[in-house]
Structure formats: structure tokens, C-alpha cells
Amino acid sequence: MTEQIRLIRGKIRRFALTRFKKRYVDEQASRKQGECNHCGNCCEILFRCPFLITIEDGSSQCSIYEDRPGQCAAFPIDYRDLADVGFECTYSFGQDLLSIDLPKESGQTVPEPQIASRRLNPTRMLPVLLLNRLLNRTR
């Protein structure tokens, strides 16, 4: 259940970023390295996209590729999206590594990095989902 909640948040995050934070999406696109290998993993997050077609050679293809939604065209937006597909995506985001100072004395432990909470306001989830559904129906 917690995995599904994480994946739902990822879908909502990608939708919101492509609609309201286009500058961030563009900046991340300039950092993105690699090419799509047409595995279809991004089209099967939580459920299989009805527009995904599997070809005889095992690769995948989008039947509405020219008119696909913004969050599909931008995937992966950042490194968090790679986690949603089990890091099996052939894209990457450069060599930005987190540097952690090692303890000098034996017996000391390395403190866990503190990550600010990025939780969405839970009262906004349902309206965003409904808006997404409405926008996708009109296409």
C-alpha cells in the first residue's frame, strides 16, 4: 500500500510539474542524458496505459505519441521518476553526487542525511486527480 501511495504521489507530482513548473521541467530536460529504449516501464506505473502497444520484438510504442500528455513527453523529469520505474530507465541525470564526510574517530557513526518533507497537501490530491481525468477525457 505504501508503494502505491508513493507511485500515486509521483504521478501527481509529474502532472503538477508539467502544468505549473515548466521552467523546472525544462532545466531538468537539459540535464537528462540517454535515450528512450521503448521498454514501456513508464507507461505501466500503477496501471498499464491504454495507449501503450507492445510490438512483436518486445519493445513498446505509444499509439498517441504525437499527442501524448506533457508528463509522458517529459518522463523522467528528474531522478525521483527513475525510482518509480525501478531504475530500469536508460535515462540518467549526470554525475551530481551527495558528499558525506566520514567520521574521523572509530566508533562514530555517519549521521543520516536530512531530507525536507516533500509531501503534497493531502486535501489537494483528489481535485488534482479529478482535473487530470477531466483534461485527459477532452483529448
Steps between C-alpha positions, in 0.01 A plus 500: 500500500778749583664423164175582321469827692856593399422425135174701515692795643749466217223514239349808665845661532575447130159638403545809718858561385412488130203732553635750753881472516598495133830676567606220736397236244703681231805527728481129579460415131831672431667277764340177375739260329425189297229382266169323536531126444121457458470258793159641600576499875398865532165414340429232759540697824201397717307378194566428134426800279223413252700669221806276544551249221743208533679416177604147396868563583406576862540876480213739568345784310253775589198507270451875566871592502454826305219612734617345828454696827779726624593276792553210259715706264716628788551164678728467689488856627764439768676224693188435713320373192775244440409343836139461383618263225749314719798685347452289185470812283793570266494872581722654767559844647876557499751450775350704785610301804430563867820548699502370859795559733620179659548489879860561609494287812405136508173440675333809355209447270418691187185707552212429266447779246201715587251529217229760516150362473362534149154375586213645308216654688266199536192719451612582144552144375143422397440828310827456310406143408156611385647786297745260336217262412291784358788635289580154366135440402491810280792380285 
